Amino acid sequence: MDESKKVITYCGSGIAATGLAFQLAVLGRSDVAIYDGSLTEWAADPALPLEVD
C-alpha cells in the first residue's frame, strides 16, 4: 500500500467503513476518510455496473 495516498473506506451504509477507518487510526493512519453510503449511491444509478448473486 502506498502510504503517501489518502485512504477512503466505503460500504453500503457506512457502518463497516467506520470500523475499518477506526482500525486504521489505531494503527497510526490519520488521513482516513469515510465515504458514507457509497454503495447505496452507486446502486441507485442503473447505468453503473453492479453484480448481485
PQR file with spaces between the fields and no chain letter, atoms N, CA, C, O and H, PARSE charges and radii, in Angstrom:
ATOM       1  N    MET     1       0.840   -1.181    0.000 -0.4000 1.5000
ATOM       2  CA   MET     1       0.000    0.000    0.000 -0.0000 2.0000
ATOM       3  C    MET     1       0.879    1.236    0.000  0.5500 1.7000
ATOM       4  O    MET     1       1.867    1.303    0.732 -0.5500 1.4000
ATOM       5  N    ASP     2       0.524    2.211   -0.816 -0.4000 1.5000
ATOM       6  CA   ASP     2       1.252    3.469   -0.889 -0.0000 2.0000
ATOM       7  C    ASP     2       0.790    4.374    0.241  0.5500 1.7000
ATOM       8  O    ASP     2      -0.291    4.958    0.162 -0.5500 1.4000
ATOM       9  H    ASP     2      -0.278    2.158   -1.410  0.4000 1.0000
ATOM      10  N    GLU     3       1.591    4.499    1.290 -0.4000 1.5000
ATOM      11  CA   GLU     3       1.200    5.261    2.473 -0.0000 2.0000
ATOM      12  C    GLU     3       1.182    6.765    2.247  0.5500 1.7000
ATOM      13  O    GLU     3       0.781    7.516    3.136 -0.5500 1.4000
ATOM      14  H    GLU     3       2.469    4.025    1.354  0.4000 1.0000
ATOM      15  N    SER     4       1.609    7.219    1.070 -0.4000 1.5000
ATOM      16  CA   SER     4       1.546    8.653    0.780 -0.0000 2.0000
ATOM      17  C    SER     4       0.172    9.064    0.270  0.5500 1.7000
ATOM      18  O    SER     4      -0.109   10.253    0.124 -0.5500 1.4000
ATOM      19  H    SER     4       1.935    6.609    0.348  0.4000 1.0000
ATOM      20  N    LYS     5      -0.689    8.076   -0.003 -0.4000 1.5000
ATOM      21  CA   LYS     5      -2.028    8.360   -0.513 -0.0000 2.0000
ATOM      22  C    LYS     5      -3.066    8.256    0.599  0.5500 1.7000
ATOM      23  O    LYS     5      -2.947    7.430    1.504 -0.5500 1.4000
ATOM      24  H    LYS     5      -0.461    7.109    0.116  0.4000 1.0000
ATOM      25  N    LYS     6      -4.085    9.109    0.516 -0.4000 1.5000
ATOM      26  CA   LYS     6      -5.172    9.097    1.490 -0.0000 2.0000
ATOM      27  C    LYS     6      -6.009    7.832    1.315  0.5500 1.7000
ATOM      28  O    LYS     6      -6.237    7.383    0.192 -0.5500 1.4000
ATOM      29  H    LYS     6      -4.182    9.780   -0.219  0.4000 1.0000
ATOM      30  N    VAL     7      -6.464    7.263    2.426 -0.4000 1.5000
ATOM      31  CA   VAL     7      -7.305    6.080    2.413 -0.0000 2.0000
ATOM      32  C    VAL     7      -8.761    6.511    2.538  0.5500 1.7000
ATOM      33  O    VAL     7      -9.095    7.340    3.385 -0.5500 1.4000
ATOM      34  H    VAL     7      -6.279    7.628    3.339  0.4000 1.0000
ATOM      35  N    ILE     8      -9.633    5.946    1.691 -0.4000 1.5000
ATOM      36  CA   ILE     8     -11.065    6.195    1.784 -0.0000 2.0000
ATOM      37  C    ILE     8     -11.746    4.845    1.949  0.5500 1.7000
ATOM      38  O    ILE     8     -11.666    3.994    1.063 -0.5500 1.4000
ATOM      39  H    ILE     8      -9.362    5.273    1.004  0.4000 1.0000
ATOM      40  N    THR     9     -12.416    4.645    3.080 -0.4000 1.5000
ATOM      41  CA   THR     9     -13.138    3.399    3.312 -0.0000 2.0000
ATOM      42  C    THR     9     -14.581    3.585    2.857  0.5500 1.7000
ATOM      43  O    THR     9     -15.119    4.691    2.906 -0.5500 1.4000
ATOM      44  H    THR     9     -12.481    5.336    3.799  0.4000 1.0000
ATOM      45  N    TYR    10     -15.202    2.493    2.413 -0.4000 1.5000
ATOM      46  CA   TYR    10     -16.578    2.596    1.922 -0.0000 2.0000
ATOM      47  C    TYR    10     -17.313    1.292    2.155  0.5500 1.7000
ATOM      48  O    TYR    10     -16.700    0.236    2.317 -0.5500 1.4000
ATOM      49  H    TYR    10     -14.765    1.595    2.372  0.4000 1.0000
ATOM      50  N    CYS    11     -18.626    1.377    2.170 -0.4000 1.5000
ATOM      51  CA   CYS    11     -19.513    0.220    2.260 -0.0000 2.0000
ATOM      52  C    CYS    11     -20.920    0.715    1.952  0.5500 1.7000
ATOM      53  O    CYS    11     -21.099    1.865    1.549 -0.5500 1.4000
ATOM      54  H    CYS    11     -19.123    2.235    2.038  0.4000 1.0000
ATOM      55  N    GLY    12     -21.896   -0.124    2.136 -0.4000 1.5000
ATOM      56  CA   GLY    12     -23.272    0.248    1.789 -0.0000 2.0000
ATOM      57  C    GLY    12     -23.839    1.401    2.590  0.5500 1.7000
ATOM      58  O    GLY    12     -24.441    2.311    2.022 -0.5500 1.4000
ATOM      59  H    GLY    12     -21.751   -1.057    2.463  0.4000 1.0000
ATOM      60  N    SER    13     -23.658    1.377    3.895 -0.4000 1.5000
ATOM      61  CA   SER    13     -24.276    2.410    4.719 -0.0000 2.0000
ATOM      62  C    SER    13     -23.287    3.157    5.598  0.5500 1.7000
ATOM      63  O    SER    13     -23.665    4.131    6.249 -0.5500 1.4000
ATOM      64  H    SER    13     -23.168    0.637    4.357  0.4000 1.0000
ATOM      65  N    GLY    14     -22.053    2.735    5.634 -0.4000 1.5000
ATOM      66  CA   GLY    14     -21.038    3.426    6.423 -0.0000 2.0000
ATOM      67  C    GLY    14     -20.636    2.706    7.702  0.5500 1.7000
ATOM      68  O    GLY    14     -19.631    3.058    8.319 -0.5500 1.4000
ATOM      69  H    GLY    14     -21.746    1.944    5.106  0.4000 1.0000
ATOM      70  N    ILE    15     -21.405    1.704    8.108 -0.4000 1.5000
ATOM      71  CA   ILE    15     -21.112    1.028    9.377 -0.0000 2.0000
ATOM      72  C    ILE    15     -19.800    0.252    9.296  0.5500 1.7000
ATOM      73  O    ILE    15     -18.930    0.434   10.148 -0.5500 1.4000
ATOM      74  H    ILE    15     -22.222    1.417    7.607  0.4000 1.0000
ATOM      75  N    ALA    16     -19.640   -0.600    8.302 -0.4000 1.5000
ATOM      76  CA   ALA    16     -18.397   -1.370    8.161 -0.0000 2.0000
ATOM      77  C    ALA    16     -17.218   -0.453    7.850  0.5500 1.7000
ATOM      78  O    ALA    16     -16.106   -0.684    8.324 -0.5500 1.4000
ATOM      79  H    ALA    16     -20.346   -0.748    7.610  0.4000 1.0000
ATOM      80  N    ALA    17     -17.459    0.579    7.060 -0.4000 1.5000
ATOM      81  CA   ALA    17     -16.391    1.526    6.719 -0.0000 2.0000
ATOM      82  C    ALA    17     -15.873    2.247    7.959  0.5500 1.7000
ATOM      83  O    ALA    17     -14.681    2.535    8.062 -0.5500 1.4000
ATOM      84  H    ALA    17     -18.362    0.767    6.675  0.4000 1.0000
ATOM      85  N    THR    18     -16.767    2.537    8.896 -0.4000 1.5000
ATOM      86  CA   THR    18     -16.371    3.207   10.130 -0.0000 2.0000
ATOM      87  C    THR    18     -15.449    2.316   10.956  0.5500 1.7000
ATOM      88  O    THR    18     -14.451    2.786   11.501 -0.5500 1.4000
ATOM      89  H    THR    18     -17.736    2.303    8.812  0.4000 1.0000
ATOM      90  N    GLY    19     -15.785    1.032   11.047 -0.4000 1.5000
ATOM      91  CA   GLY    19     -14.941    0.102   11.794 -0.0000 2.0000
ATOM      92  C    GLY    19     -13.553   -0.010   11.199  0.5500 1.7000
ATOM      93  O    GLY    19     -12.559   -0.033   11.925 -0.5500 1.4000
ATOM      94  H    GLY    19     -16.596    0.650   10.604  0.4000 1.0000
ATOM      95  N    LEU    20     -13.485   -0.078    9.882 -0.4000 1.5000
ATOM      96  CA   LEU    20     -12.196   -0.162    9.203 -0.0000 2.0000
ATOM      97  C    LEU    20     -11.391    1.125    9.403  0.5500 1.7000
ATOM      98  O    LEU    20     -10.187    1.078    9.658 -0.5500 1.4000
ATOM      99  H    LEU    20     -14.292   -0.059    9.292  0.4000 1.0000
ATOM     100  N    ALA    21     -12.058    2.266    9.288 -0.4000 1.5000
ATOM     101  CA   ALA    21     -11.369    3.550    9.493 -0.0000 2.0000
ATOM     102  C    ALA    21     -10.828    3.649   10.916  0.5500 1.7000
ATOM     103  O    ALA    21      -9.728    4.157   11.131 -0.5500 1.4000
ATOM     104  H    ALA    21     -13.036    2.305    9.081  0.4000 1.0000
ATOM     105  N    PHE    22     -11.593    3.171   11.873 -0.4000 1.5000
ATOM     106  CA   PHE    22     -11.139    3.182   13.269 -0.0000 2.0000
ATOM     107  C    PHE    22      -9.892    2.327   13.439  0.5500 1.7000
ATOM     108  O    PHE    22      -8.927    2.749   14.076 -0.5500 1.4000
ATOM     109  H    PHE    22     -12.487    2.759   11.698  0.4000 1.0000
ATOM     110  N    GLN    23      -9.912    1.135   12.874 -0.4000 1.5000
ATOM     111  CA   GLN    23      -8.746    0.252   12.986 -0.0000 2.0000
ATOM     112  C    GLN    23      -7.507    0.868   12.337  0.5500 1.7000
ATOM     113  O    GLN    23      -6.402    0.757   12.867 -0.5500 1.4000
ATOM     114  H    GLN    23     -10.696    0.793   12.357  0.4000 1.0000
ATOM     115  N    LEU    24      -7.697    1.515   11.194 -0.4000 1.5000
ATOM     116  CA   LEU    24      -6.565    2.186   10.544 -0.0000 2.0000
ATOM     117  C    LEU    24      -6.031    3.321   11.420  0.5500 1.7000
ATOM     118  O    LEU    24      -4.822    3.541   11.484 -0.5500 1.4000
ATOM     119  H    LEU    24      -8.595    1.606   10.764  0.4000 1.0000
ATOM     120  N    ALA    25      -6.929    4.038   12.093 -0.4000 1.5000
ATOM     121  CA   ALA    25      -6.496    5.105   13.005 -0.0000 2.0000
ATOM     122  C    ALA    25      -5.710    4.528   14.177  0.5500 1.7000
ATOM     123  O    ALA    25      -4.705    5.101   14.597 -0.5500 1.4000
ATOM     124  H    ALA    25      -7.911    3.860   12.041  0.4000 1.0000
ATOM     125  N    VAL    26      -6.164    3.404   14.699 -0.4000 1.5000
ATOM     126  CA   VAL    26      -5.445    2.733   15.787 -0.0000 2.0000
ATOM     127  C    VAL    26      -4.046    2.342   15.334  0.5500 1.7000
ATOM     128  O    VAL    26      -3.096    2.374   16.116 -0.5500 1.4000
ATOM     129  H    VAL    26      -6.981    2.939   14.357  0.4000 1.0000
ATOM     130  N    LEU    27      -3.931    1.971   14.062 -0.4000 1.5000
ATOM     131  CA   LEU    27      -2.630    1.578   13.508 -0.0000 2.0000
ATOM     132  C    LEU    27      -1.761    2.774   13.122  0.5500 1.7000
ATOM     133  O    LEU    27      -0.636    2.599   12.655 -0.5500 1.4000
ATOM     134  H    LEU    27      -4.703    1.944   13.427  0.4000 1.0000
ATOM     135  N    GLY    28      -2.282    3.994   13.316 -0.4000 1.5000
ATOM     136  CA   GLY    28      -1.469    5.173   13.095 -0.0000 2.0000
ATOM     137  C    GLY    28      -1.799    6.004   11.870  0.5500 1.7000
ATOM     138  O    GLY    28      -1.150    7.023   11.633 -0.5500 1.4000
ATOM     139  H    GLY    28      -3.196    4.136   13.695  0.4000 1.0000
ATOM     140  N    ARG    29      -2.790    5.599   11.082 -0.4000 1.5000
ATOM     141  CA   ARG    29      -3.172    6.392    9.905 -0.0000 2.0000
ATOM     142  C    ARG    29      -4.091    7.519   10.344  0.5500 1.7000
ATOM     143  O    ARG    29      -5.152    7.265   10.914 -0.5500 1.4000
ATOM     144  H    ARG    29      -3.317    4.771   11.274  0.4000 1.0000
ATOM     145  N    SER    30      -3.704    8.749   10.090 -0.4000 1.5000
ATOM     146  CA   SER    30      -4.521    9.901   10.487 -0.0000 2.0000
ATOM     147  C    SER    30      -5.224   10.533    9.289  0.5500 1.7000
ATOM     148  O    SER    30      -5.939   11.522    9.446 -0.5500 1.4000
ATOM     149  H    SER    30      -2.842    8.956    9.627  0.4000 1.0000
ATOM     150  N    ASP    31      -5.032    9.979    8.110 -0.4000 1.5000
ATOM     151  CA   ASP    31      -5.575   10.578    6.883 -0.0000 2.0000
ATOM     152  C    ASP    31      -6.663    9.708    6.262  0.5500 1.7000
ATOM     153  O    ASP    31      -6.732    9.585    5.039 -0.5500 1.4000
ATOM     154  H    ASP    31      -4.452    9.175    7.983  0.4000 1.0000
ATOM     155  N    VAL    32      -7.509    9.106    7.089 -0.4000 1.5000
ATOM     156  CA   VAL    32      -8.537    8.187    6.620 -0.0000 2.0000
ATOM     157  C    VAL    32      -9.875    8.921    6.520  0.5500 1.7000
ATOM     158  O    VAL    32     -10.267    9.645    7.436 -0.5500 1.4000
ATOM     159  H    VAL    32      -7.453    9.206    8.082  0.4000 1.0000
ATOM     160  N    ALA    33     -10.566    8.726    5.402 -0.4000 1.5000
ATOM     161  CA   ALA    33     -11.897    9.307    5.215 -0.0000 2.0000
ATOM     162  C    ALA    33     -12.908    8.183    5.047  0.5500 1.7000
ATOM     163  O    ALA    33     -12.551    7.068    4.667 -0.5500 1.4000
ATOM     164  H    ALA    33     -10.248    8.139    4.658  0.4000 1.0000
ATOM     165  N    ILE    34     -14.171    8.482    5.331 -0.4000 1.5000
ATOM     166  CA   ILE    34     -15.256    7.506    5.174 -0.0000 2.0000
ATOM     167  C    ILE    34     -16.224    8.039    4.127  0.5500 1.7000
ATOM     168  O    ILE    34     -16.717    9.161    4.239 -0.5500 1.4000
ATOM     169  H    ILE    34     -14.461    9.388    5.639  0.4000 1.0000
ATOM     170  N    TYR    35     -16.489    7.233    3.114 -0.4000 1.5000
ATOM     171  CA   TYR    35     -17.470    7.584    2.079 -0.0000 2.0000
ATOM     172  C    TYR    35     -18.776    6.923    2.514  0.5500 1.7000
ATOM     173  O    TYR    35     -19.068    5.789    2.132 -0.5500 1.4000
ATOM     174  H    TYR    35     -16.088    6.322    3.023  0.4000 1.0000
ATOM     175  N    ASP    36     -19.543    7.633    3.302 -0.4000 1.5000
ATOM     176  CA   ASP    36     -20.776    7.123    3.889 -0.0000 2.0000
ATOM     177  C    ASP    36     -21.852    6.916    2.831  0.5500 1.7000
ATOM     178  O    ASP    36     -22.188    7.842    2.093 -0.5500 1.4000
ATOM     179  H    ASP    36     -19.305    8.554    3.612  0.4000 1.0000
ATOM     180  N    GLY    37     -22.387    5.713    2.757 -0.4000 1.5000
ATOM     181  CA   GLY    37     -23.472    5.411    1.830 -0.0000 2.0000
ATOM     182  C    GLY    37     -23.043    5.254    0.381  0.5500 1.7000
ATOM     183  O    GLY    37     -23.858    5.412   -0.528 -0.5500 1.4000
ATOM     184  H    GLY    37     -22.114    4.960    3.356  0.4000 1.0000
ATOM     185  N    SER    38     -21.790    4.949    0.160 -0.4000 1.5000
ATOM     186  CA   SER    38     -21.272    4.890   -1.204 -0.0000 2.0000
ATOM     187  C    SER    38     -21.939    3.820   -2.065  0.5500 1.7000
ATOM     188  O    SER    38     -22.279    4.081   -3.219 -0.5500 1.4000
ATOM     189  H    SER    38     -21.128    4.820    0.898  0.4000 1.0000
ATOM     190  N    LEU    39     -22.128    2.624   -1.520 -0.4000 1.5000
ATOM     191  CA   LEU    39     -22.756    1.568   -2.315 -0.0000 2.0000
ATOM     192  C    LEU    39     -24.222    1.895   -2.589  0.5500 1.7000
ATOM     193  O    LEU    39     -24.727    1.603   -3.672 -0.5500 1.4000
ATOM     194  H    LEU    39     -21.852    2.412   -0.582  0.4000 1.0000
ATOM     195  N    THR    40     -24.892    2.484   -1.640 -0.4000 1.5000
ATOM     196  CA   THR    40     -26.282    2.902   -1.839 -0.0000 2.0000
ATOM     197  C    THR    40     -26.365    3.916   -2.979  0.5500 1.7000
ATOM     198  O    THR    40     -27.247    3.832   -3.833 -0.5500 1.4000
ATOM     199  H    THR    40     -24.482    2.722   -0.760  0.4000 1.0000
ATOM     200  N    GLU    41     -25.445    4.864   -2.983 -0.4000 1.5000
ATOM     201  CA   GLU    41     -25.399    5.869   -4.051 -0.0000 2.0000
ATOM     202  C    GLU    41     -25.086    5.226   -5.399  0.5500 1.7000
ATOM     203  O    GLU    41     -25.715    5.556   -6.404 -0.5500 1.4000
ATOM     204  H    GLU    41     -24.728    4.932   -2.290  0.4000 1.0000
ATOM     205  N    TRP    42     -24.121    4.311   -5.426 -0.4000 1.5000
ATOM     206  CA   TRP    42     -23.727    3.639   -6.663 -0.0000 2.0000
ATOM     207  C    TRP    42     -24.893    2.819   -7.226  0.5500 1.7000
ATOM     208  O    TRP    42     -25.186    2.889   -8.420 -0.5500 1.4000
ATOM     209  H    TRP    42     -23.610    4.042   -4.609  0.4000 1.0000
ATOM     210  N    ALA    43     -25.553    2.044   -6.363 -0.4000 1.5000
ATOM     211  CA   ALA    43     -26.628    1.156   -6.793 -0.0000 2.0000
ATOM     212  C    ALA    43     -27.860    1.916   -7.291  0.5500 1.7000
ATOM     213  O    ALA    43     -28.666    1.359   -8.036 -0.5500 1.4000
ATOM     214  H    ALA    43     -25.315    1.987   -5.393  0.4000 1.0000
ATOM     215  N    ALA    44     -28.014    3.162   -6.896 -0.4000 1.5000
ATOM     216  CA   ALA    44     -29.168    3.954   -7.317 -0.0000 2.0000
ATOM     217  C    ALA    44     -29.093    4.365   -8.788  0.5500 1.7000
ATOM     218  O    ALA    44     -30.099    4.770   -9.371 -0.5500 1.4000
ATOM     219  H    ALA    44     -27.359    3.615   -6.290  0.4000 1.0000
ATOM     220  N    ASP    45     -27.911    4.264   -9.386 -0.4000 1.5000
ATOM     221  CA   ASP    45     -27.720    4.651  -10.783 -0.0000 2.0000
ATOM     222  C    ASP    45     -27.701    3.382  -11.649  0.5500 1.7000
ATOM     223  O    ASP    45     -26.715    2.644  -11.618 -0.5500 1.4000
ATOM     224  H    ASP    45     -27.094    3.935   -8.913  0.4000 1.0000
ATOM     225  N    PRO    46     -28.760    3.110  -12.419 -0.5600 1.5000
ATOM     226  CA   PRO    46     -28.811    1.878  -13.210  0.2800 2.0000
ATOM     227  C    PRO    46     -27.752    1.797  -14.306  0.5500 1.7000
ATOM     228  O    PRO    46     -27.528    0.722  -14.864 -0.5500 1.4000
ATOM     229  N    ALA    47     -27.106    2.902  -14.619 -0.4000 1.5000
ATOM     230  CA   ALA    47     -26.079    2.906  -15.652 -0.0000 2.0000
ATOM     231  C    ALA    47     -24.736    2.352  -15.127  0.5500 1.7000
ATOM     232  O    ALA    47     -23.848    2.030  -15.916 -0.5500 1.4000
ATOM     233  H    ALA    47     -27.288    3.774  -14.166  0.4000 1.0000
ATOM     234  N    LEU    48     -24.595    2.245  -13.817 -0.4000 1.5000
ATOM     235  CA   LEU    48     -23.334    1.777  -13.239 -0.0000 2.0000
ATOM     236  C    LEU    48     -23.376    0.266  -13.046  0.5500 1.7000
ATOM     237  O    LEU    48     -24.427   -0.286  -12.721 -0.5500 1.4000
ATOM     238  H    LEU    48     -25.316    2.507  -13.176  0.4000 1.0000
ATOM     239  N    PRO    49     -22.247   -0.408  -13.241 -0.5600 1.5000
ATOM     240  CA   PRO    49     -22.221   -1.871  -13.106  0.2800 2.0000
ATOM     241  C    PRO    49     -22.351   -2.308  -11.663  0.5500 1.7000
ATOM     242  O    PRO    49     -21.783   -1.696  -10.759 -0.5500 1.4000
ATOM     243  N    LEU    50     -23.114   -3.388  -11.455 -0.4000 1.5000
ATOM     244  CA   LEU    50     -23.269   -3.960  -10.117 -0.0000 2.0000
ATOM     245  C    LEU    50     -23.689   -5.415  -10.280  0.5500 1.7000
ATOM     246  O    LEU    50     -24.692   -5.716  -10.927 -0.5500 1.4000
ATOM     247  H    LEU    50     -23.576   -3.885  -12.190  0.4000 1.0000
ATOM     248  N    GLU    51     -22.916   -6.304   -9.692 -0.4000 1.5000
ATOM     249  CA   GLU    51     -23.246   -7.728   -9.742 -0.0000 2.0000
ATOM     250  C    GLU    51     -23.817   -8.142   -8.404  0.5500 1.7000
ATOM     251  O    GLU    51     -23.248   -7.842   -7.355 -0.5500 1.4000
ATOM     252  H    GLU    51     -22.101   -6.059   -9.166  0.4000 1.0000
ATOM     253  N    VAL    52     -24.932   -8.825   -8.443 -0.4000 1.5000
ATOM     254  CA   VAL    52     -25.517   -9.382   -7.220 -0.0000 2.0000
ATOM     255  C    VAL    52     -25.842  -10.843   -7.471  0.5500 1.7000
ATOM     256  O    VAL    52     -26.276  -11.220   -8.560 -0.5500 1.4000
ATOM     257  H    VAL    52     -25.395   -9.068   -9.296  0.4000 1.0000
ATOM     258  N    ASP    53     -25.630  -11.653   -6.460 -0.4000 1.5000
ATOM     259  CA   ASP    53     -25.921  -13.070   -6.581 -0.0000 2.0000
ATOM     260  C    ASP    53     -26.023  -13.695   -5.223  0.5500 1.7000
ATOM     261  O    ASP    53     -26.266  -14.896   -5.112 -0.5500 1.4000
ATOM     262  H    ASP    53     -25.278  -11.347   -5.575  0.4000 1.0000
